[in-house]
Amino acid sequence: MGTKTIHKFQIDPTHMVIAMPADAVILSAKAQHGVICVWAEVDPTLPKNARYFEVFGTGHPIHVDMGVERKFIDTVMMDGGSLVFHVYERTN
């Protein structure tokens, strides 16, 4: 096992699959320079796995009939707080 570090991963709204080292622990999600990012504690020497994220705006539907389970990560405010998004990771 290598040394753990914290890495940043950008969430692309058109493709929310991120390759992260196995056993990455998501710490938070925030906006940085107009982009939603997640920070995770990782061992960069481990092989990467696909992780699936979803972002929902306040007041927008979260479809619960898709057979998808989600874990809430964080709320992200952008554009001075006029845009509020909620970041989830798919867990199945």
C-alpha positions in Angstrom: 0.0 0.0 0.0 1.3 3.4 -0.9 0.9 6.8 0.7 -2.5 8.3 0.9 -3.0 11.7 -0.6 -6.0 14.0 -1.4 -6.8 14.4 -5.1 -9.3 16.6 -6.9 -11.6 15.2 -9.6 -13.8 17.4 -11.9 -17.4 16.4 -12.5 -18.3 16.8 -16.2 -22.0 17.4 -16.4 -22.2 15.4 -19.7 -20.3 12.4 -18.5 -20.2 11.8 -14.7 -18.1 8.7 -14.6 -14.7 9.3 -12.8 -11.9 6.9 -12.7 -10.5 6.9 -9.2 -8.0 4.6 -7.4 -9.7 1.7 -5.7 -10.9 2.4 -2.2 -11.0 6.2 -2.7 -12.9 7.9 0.1 -14.9 10.9 -1.1 -14.4 13.9 1.3 -16.4 16.7 -0.3 -17.7 18.4 -3.4 -17.4 22.1 -4.1 -17.3 24.5 -7.0 -13.8 25.7 -8.1 -13.5 28.2 -10.9 -17.0 27.5 -12.1 -16.6 23.7 -12.1 -18.0 21.1 -9.7 -15.2 19.0 -8.2 -15.0 16.3 -5.7 -12.0 15.7 -3.4 -11.1 12.2 -2.3 -8.5 10.6 -0.1 -6.7 8.1 -2.4 -3.8 5.7 -2.7 -2.6 6.7 -6.2 -0.7 3.4 -6.5 -3.9 1.3 -6.6 -5.7 0.5 -9.9 -8.5 2.8 -10.9 -12.2 1.9 -10.7 -15.2 3.8 -12.3 -17.3 5.8 -9.9 -20.6 7.2 -11.0 -21.9 10.6 -9.9 -25.1 12.6 -10.4 -25.8 16.3 -9.8 -29.3 17.6 -9.2 -30.4 21.3 -9.0 -32.6 22.4 -6.1 -36.2 21.8 -7.1 -35.3 19.3 -9.8 -36.6 15.8 -9.6 -34.4 12.9 -8.4 -35.8 9.9 -10.1 -36.3 7.1 -7.6 -37.9 4.6 -9.9 -34.7 3.7 -11.8 -33.4 1.0 -9.4 -30.5 3.3 -8.5 -29.2 3.8 -5.0 -27.4 7.0 -4.2 -25.3 8.4 -1.4 -25.4 12.2 -0.8 -21.9 13.8 -1.0 -22.4 17.5 -0.7 -24.3 20.7 -1.7 -22.5 23.0 -4.1 -23.3 26.7 -4.6 -22.3 28.5 -7.7 -22.7 31.9 -9.2 -22.7 33.6 -5.9 -25.3 31.2 -4.5 -27.9 31.7 -7.2 -27.3 28.1 -8.5 -27.4 25.3 -5.9 -26.6 21.7 -6.8 -26.6 18.5 -4.8 -23.9 15.9 -5.6 -24.7 12.2 -5.2 -22.7 9.0 -5.9 -24.4 6.0 -7.3 -23.8 3.1 -5.0 -25.1 0.2 -7.1 
